[in-house]
Amino acid sequence: MKKNKIKITPYLFIAPWFFGMILFTLGPLIMSLIMSLYDWPVIGERVFVGFKNYIDLFTKDPQFYKSLYITFKFTAFFVPLNIILSLILALLISKNIKGMSFFRIIFYLPTVVSSVAVSIIWGWILNTEFGILNYGLSLFKITGPDWLNNEIWALVALVLVSGWTVGTMMLVFYTALKAIPIELYESATIDGSGPIRTFFSITLPLITPTLLFNIVTAIIGALQNLALVLLLTNGGPLNSTYMYGLFVYNNAFKKSKLGYASASAWIMFILIIILTSLIFKTSKKWVFSIDDNKD
């Protein structure tokens, strides 16, 4: 009897996660796949249409391609900016300087702020008339753009705002940096290696597994971006920031086309799988570890 209790105990610990995954992840995922095969209004009769929703997306909806293009364009700027910024911050907070723990908290703190609060704050900052950003530019005799109402600058503004939440990636990089053996840096210093060469010869190669993780998560986050777009620009001006997440959201909750929106979401899911698979496949050429160097 005692043996059975010992065997059951680990499963009891993972049971909450297991049931949570079924109820809130796997269940909705399967349900959305089923919905994508139906003409499924919010209120009314559901009609099975097979792959019609998918066919209509590719053949009859120009907004599908436009929103995909805008989303990939945003991702192309979002990912490098966030990776570079988070790595720079991680390098700064990894220094053994008195009071650095305070800055670790400050840099991470914006990550725990809700998207609604972040959008409100940045709405004030980017305001053309009384925003602090344009006021700061005016001190240098620079006329700031109409950030959220200009077709060109609206997407740039969203990329800038996205840099507000790099705290999580920063901590992941920080953990990787602290795991690098100090002996490697001591040997590099003895050999006369400067800071830049040390970074590119030791630090960067050894954090490439972490870099891979952050790149993948950043891409997934960028492709699924919705909250900031919805609250800051709502796809405007002139649909210049009408990203794919907003496209799915509007089809589901404004046009009451849940089946069509589910098909759209599954297409993005497939695209994310393809992209991440390609990244993992190419990672063999640029991801290193200490064990690789020993070999």
N, C-alpha and C positions, 0 to 999 in steps of 0.2 A: 504493500500500500504506500509505503514511504517512497519507493522508487518511482511509482506512477506520479506522485505529487511533484517530485523533482523534475520529471520529464515535462509535465504540464506547465510548470512555472514560467519558463521562457516564453511560451506561447501566450500566456496571460498578459505578459508585459507588452507584447507586440499587438495584442488584440485591438486596443483602441485605434492604433494606426491602421491596422488591416481593415477594420470596419469603416473607418473614416475614408480610406482610399476607395473602397467600394461605393460608399454613399455619395462622396463629394468629387471623386475624380473618374474612376472607371465607369460608374453608373451613368453620369451625365455624358461621358464620352460616347458610350454605346448608344444612348438615347439620341444624341445629336446626329449620329450616323443614320439612325432609323428615320429621324425627322427630315434629313436631307433628301430622302427618297419620296417625300410627300409634298403636296401643296398644303401647308400646315398653317392656317391663319390663327391669330390669337383667340378669336371667337369665331366659331363656325365649324363646318364639317371638314374633316381631313380627307384628302383625295390622293391615292397613290399615283405617282407620276414617273417612277423609276429614276432614270438619270437625266430627266428633263431639266432640273435645276442646274446641273453641272453644264449641260449643253448650252443652256441660255446664258450662263455666265460668260462662256467663251465666244459665243456667236451673236448675242443680242444686247449685251450690256457694255457700252464703251466706258462707263464709269469704273468698271471692274479693272480694266487695264490702266486707267489713269490713277486710280488709288494705289495700285500695285507699284507703279512707277514712282509716285510720290513717297511711298513707304520705303522703297529700296534706296531712293535718293537720300531720305532722312537717315537711313541706316548707314549709308556710306560716310556720312559726316559724324553721326552719333557715336559709332563704335570706336574709331581712332581717337576722337576727342576724349571720350570717357576712359579709354585704356591708358592713354598718355597722362591725363590728369590724375587718375587714381594711382598710377605708378610713381609719379613725381611726389604726390602727397605721402605715399608709403615710404619712399626713400627719405623724406623729411622726418617723419615720425619715428623712423627706425634709428635715428641718431641718439646716442646716449648723452642727452643734454638735460639738465635740470628743468623740470616743469613741462617736459614733452608730453607727459600723460594727459595734461590739460588740453593740448592741441589734438590729441587722438580723440578725445571726447567731442571737442568742438567740430572737427572734420566729419565725424560719424553722425553727430546729432541730427543734421537735416534728413538723413535717411529714414528716421522713425517718424518724421512729420507726415501727416496725411497728404495725399495728392490734392485734395480740395484746398487745404491751407497753403500749400506750395503755389497753387495756381492763383489764389487771391493775392498772395504776397508779390508774385512776379507780375501779376496784372498791374499792381501799383507801381512796381519798379520800372516796367516797360511803357507806362502811360506816356503819351506824347506830350501832354500839357504840364503835368506835375510829377512825372516819374523821376526818380532819383538818378537813373542812368543817363537820361538826356540832360539833366541838370549838371551832372558831373562832366559830361562832354562839353557843355556850354562854357564851363570854366576854362577850357582850352580852346575856346572860340570855334568849336565844332558843333554844327547843327545835327542833332541826332535824328535818325529816321523815324517814321511812324511804324514802329516795330510790328504791331499786331494787325495793322490795316494796310500793309503794303505787300504785294504779291511776292516780291523778292525777299524782303526782310522777315516776313512772318515765319518761314521755315527756319531761317537762321536763328530767330528768337527761340523757337522750340528746341533747337539744338543746344543753345546756350543754357536754357532752363534745365535741360536734361543733365547738365554737369553738376547740378545742385545735389544730386543723389548718388554720388560716386563713393560714398562711405563704405558700402559693403565690399565693393571691389578693392578699395584701398586696404581694408583689413585683411582680405585674402592675400593680397600682395605682401602686406606687412608680415603675415605669418610665414610666407615662403622665404622672405628675406632673412627672417630670424633663424630659419632652419639651415642656412648656408654656414658651413663650418668656418669659424674665424681663422683657422690655420691657413686656409686658401688666401685670405686677404693679407695675412702676415707674410706669406711666401711671395705674394705679388709685390708687396712693399719692399722687401729685401731685394727683389729682382729689379727694382726701380720703376715699376709700373705706376703710371699716373692714374688719377680718378676716372678719367674717361676710358682709358684702355682697360682698367680693372672692371668697369661696369660692363663693357661689351665683351670682355674675355671671360669673366667669371660670373658676375651677377646675372646678366641677361640670359646666358645659356642655361643656368641652373634654375631659373624661375620660369622657363618655358612651359613646363607642365601646368603651372598656375596661370600663365598667360593664355594657354589653350582653353582652360576652364573659363576664364573671364571673357575671352573673345566669344565663345559659344553662348554663354549666358547673356552677354550684351547684345548679340545678334537676335536672340530669341526675344529679349525684352523690347528691342527696337521695333521688330516686326509686329509685335502685339500691342504696341503703344496705343492707348486710347484716352486715359484720364486727362493728361495735360492738353491734348488736342481738343477734346470735348469741352473742357472748362476754359481754355484760353482763347481759342480761335473758332471752335466749332466747325472746322473745315475751311473757313474763309481765310483771307478775302478771295472771292471768285474761285473757290474750291482749290486754292493753291496749297492748302494743308489738309486736304481731304484724304486722310490716310486709310489704310485698309481696315483697321480696327473700327474706325468711325463708319465705314461703308457697311460692315457687318452689323454694327449696332443700329444704324438707321433702318436697314432692311428688316431687322427683327422687331424693333420697338416703335418705329415711326410709320413704317409701311405695313406692319403686321404680317410679314412674310418670313415666318420662323423656319420653314423648310429651306427657303432660298438662302437665308442667313446661315443656316447650319451647313449647307453645301459650300458656301464661301469660307466658313471657318475651317472646314476639312481640307480645302485646297491650300489654305495657309499652313495647316498642320503638315501636309505632304511636302510643301515647299521648305518648311523648316527642317524636316527630316532629311531631305535631299541636301540642303546646304550644310547641315551639321555633319552628315556622312562624308561629304567632300572635304570638309575641314579636317575631320579625323583621319581621312585617308592620306591627306597631304602632310599631316602632323608628323609622320614618321621621318620626314626629311628635315624638320626644324625643331622638334622637341627633344631635349637632352636631359640627362640626369647625371648625378655623381657616379653612378655605376657604369654609365657609358664611358665616362672619362677614365675609369679604372681599367676598363677593357682595352 
